[in-house]
Amino acid sequence: MLNVGGQIDTKFTDQIPDLDSVLLVSQGGQNVGTAVADIISGKVTPSGKLAQTWAQNYSDYPASATFADNDGQSDQEDYNEGIYVGYRYFDTYNVTPKYEFGYGLSYTTFDTKTDSVAVNGNNLVTKVTVKNTGDKYSGRQVVQEYYSAPKGTVDKAFQNLAAYAKTDVLAPGQSQTLTLSFPLYNMASYDTASNSYILDISLESATVHVILTSLLS
């Protein structure tokens, strides 16, 4: 069990014989003991997902070389990462993490099927059906929806989390349909040169820039 407040070096987990699982406790408070007992005993199936990216090596984090005394200057810490923080950095620069953002195991398995993707007004609406494909344990699953915007004049991460939803507790063989929705203008990027939000739309022969300042004001 990792009773820690943030990411740590987890190389030791590959060096311990017969270690086949790790439970992240994350300083859960006074009732964490009861919660851990329920998970270990199988009374509750774990369904949490990581809200951070855990790197293979400390040097994989983009600010590692300049943080604290690593650059010989601990009195000033400059923020230079821009939009490339967390999974946005790892995905964009193809750095393989130890545990990715949104990672989390369960005692059971799930199958996720996309039923439909459609534009409804100003929103992109996606319907997905999640099925518990295990034969013993009930459990819950988190569905995460990401988008990748076309390349344009504004820097963009490879992908961004747009929406997510969690199922109810599903028994083996049971299914549930979830609806994920997010505003289309969330895919716009802020352009400091023009002081406006730009939504790049990819066509067959070109990328069109749509300025959304008036829509967001």
C-alpha positions in Angstrom: 0.0 0.0 0.0 1.2 3.5 -0.9 0.2 5.9 1.8 1.6 9.0 0.0 0.5 12.5 -0.9 1.7 12.5 -4.5 3.8 10.7 -7.1 6.8 8.8 -6.0 9.5 6.6 -7.6 7.9 3.1 -7.9 10.9 1.2 -9.4 11.0 -0.8 -6.2 7.8 -2.5 -7.1 9.6 -4.3 -9.9 12.4 -5.4 -7.6 10.2 -7.2 -4.9 9.7 -10.9 -5.6 6.1 -12.1 -5.8 4.7 -8.6 -5.6 1.7 -8.6 -7.9 -0.4 -5.6 -6.8 -0.1 -2.1 -5.5 -2.9 -0.2 -3.7 -2.7 3.6 -3.7 -4.1 4.9 -0.4 -3.2 8.6 -0.9 -3.7 9.7 2.7 -7.4 9.1 2.7 -8.1 10.2 6.3 -9.5 8.5 9.4 -11.7 6.0 7.6 -9.0 4.8 5.2 -8.4 1.7 7.2 -12.0 0.6 6.8 -11.9 1.4 3.1 -8.7 -0.6 2.6 -10.1 -3.6 4.5 -13.2 -3.6 2.3 -11.0 -3.6 -0.9 -8.5 -6.2 0.3 -11.3 -8.5 1.5 -13.2 -8.2 -1.8 -16.2 -6.6 -0.2 -15.7 -3.6 -2.5 -14.1 -3.7 -6.0 -11.6 -0.9 -6.5 -12.7 1.6 -9.2 -10.5 4.7 -8.7 -8.5 6.2 -11.5 -5.3 8.2 -11.2 -5.6 12.0 -11.4 -1.9 12.4 -12.1 0.7 10.8 -14.4 3.4 8.8 -12.6 6.6 8.8 -14.6 9.1 5.9 -15.0 11.9 8.3 -14.0 12.0 11.6 -12.2 13.9 13.0 -15.1 10.9 12.3 -17.3 9.0 15.2 -15.7 9.5 18.3 -17.8 10.4 20.6 -14.9 12.8 18.1 -13.2 16.0 19.7 -14.4 15.2 23.1 -13.1 13.2 22.3 -9.9 14.7 23.2 -6.5 18.5 22.9 -6.5 18.7 20.9 -9.7 19.7 24.0 -11.6 21.6 25.5 -8.7 18.9 28.1 -8.1 16.3 27.3 -5.5 15.2 30.9 -4.8 13.2 31.3 -8.0 11.0 28.7 -9.8 9.9 29.7 -13.3 6.9 28.1 -14.8 8.0 27.2 -18.4 5.8 24.2 -19.2 2.9 26.1 -20.7 0.1 23.8 -21.6 2.3 20.7 -21.5 1.6 19.6 -18.0 0.8 16.0 -16.8 -0.6 13.7 -19.4 -0.6 16.5 -22.0 3.2 16.5 -21.9 3.7 12.8 -21.8 1.3 12.1 -24.7 2.5 15.0 -26.8 6.2 14.2 -26.5 5.7 10.4 -26.5 7.1 9.8 -23.1 6.0 6.4 -21.7 4.9 6.8 -18.0 4.9 4.1 -15.3 1.2 4.7 -14.6 -0.7 7.0 -16.9 -3.4 9.5 -16.0 -6.7 7.7 -15.7 -5.1 4.4 -14.9 -6.7 2.1 -12.4 -7.3 -1.7 -12.1 -10.4 -3.6 -10.9 -11.2 -7.1 -9.7 -13.3 -7.6 -12.8 -13.1 -6.6 -16.5 -15.1 -4.4 -18.7 -15.9 -4.0 -22.4 -16.7 -0.5 -23.6 -18.6 0.1 -26.9 -19.2 3.4 -28.6 -22.9 3.5 -29.7 -23.0 7.0 -31.2 -21.2 10.3 -31.6 -23.3 13.3 -32.6 -23.5 17.1 -32.4 -26.4 18.4 -30.5 -26.6 22.1 -30.5 -23.2 23.4 -29.3 -22.3 20.1 -27.6 -20.7 16.9 -28.8 -22.7 14.0 -27.3 -21.3 10.5 -27.1 -23.2 7.4 -25.9 -21.2 4.4 -24.8 -22.3 1.0 -23.4 -20.2 -0.6 -20.6 -20.5 -4.3 -19.8 -19.0 -6.2 -16.9 -17.4 -9.1 -18.7 -16.2 -10.8 -15.6 -17.8 -13.9 -14.0 -17.3 -13.2 -10.3 -17.0 -9.6 -9.1 -19.3 -6.7 -9.5 -17.7 -3.3 -10.1 -17.8 0.2 -11.5 -15.9 1.6 -14.5 -14.9 5.1 -15.5 -15.2 6.0 -19.2 -12.9 8.8 -20.3 -13.4 10.8 -23.5 -10.5 12.6 -25.1 -10.2 14.8 -28.3 -7.3 15.7 -30.5 -7.6 19.0 -32.2 -6.2 19.7 -35.8 -2.8 21.3 -36.0 -2.9 25.1 -36.6 -1.2 28.3 -35.6 -1.7 27.7 -31.9 0.3 25.1 -29.9 -1.9 22.1 -28.9 -1.4 19.1 -26.8 -1.8 15.7 -28.6 -5.0 15.1 -26.7 -7.2 16.5 -23.9 -9.7 15.0 -21.6 -13.1 16.4 -22.5 -15.6 14.4 -20.5 -15.9 11.4 -18.2 -18.6 9.3 -16.5 -18.8 6.5 -14.0 -21.1 3.5 -14.2 -23.2 2.2 -11.3 -22.1 -1.0 -9.7 -22.5 -3.6 -12.5 -22.9 -7.3 -11.8 -21.1 -9.8 -14.0 -22.8 -9.7 -17.4 -24.7 -6.5 -16.6 -24.5 -3.4 -19.0 -25.1 0.3 -18.6 -25.3 3.0 -21.3 -23.6 6.3 -20.4 -23.9 9.7 -22.1 -20.9 11.9 -22.2 -21.2 15.5 -23.4 -19.1 18.6 -23.7 -19.3 22.0 -25.5 -17.6 22.1 -28.8 -16.0 25.4 -27.9 -14.0 23.6 -25.3 -11.8 22.4 -28.1 -10.8 25.9 -28.9 -7.2 27.1 -28.1 -6.3 30.6 -26.8 -4.1 32.6 -29.1 -2.0 35.2 -27.3 -1.2 36.9 -30.6 -4.8 37.8 -31.4 -6.2 37.7 -27.8 -8.9 35.3 -29.0 -10.0 31.7 -28.8 -9.4 29.8 -32.1 -11.1 26.5 -33.1 -9.3 24.8 -35.9 -11.5 22.7 -38.2 -9.8 20.2 -40.4 -11.1 19.9 -44.0 -9.9 17.7 -46.8 -7.4 20.2 -48.1 -6.8 22.7 -45.3 -7.3 23.7 -41.7 -9.8 26.5 -41.1 -9.5 28.9 -38.2 -12.7 29.9 -36.5 -12.4 32.8 -34.0 -14.7 32.2 -31.1 -14.2 35.3 -29.0 -17.8 36.5 -29.4 -19.2 33.1 -28.5 -17.3 32.9 -25.3 -17.8 36.5 -24.1 
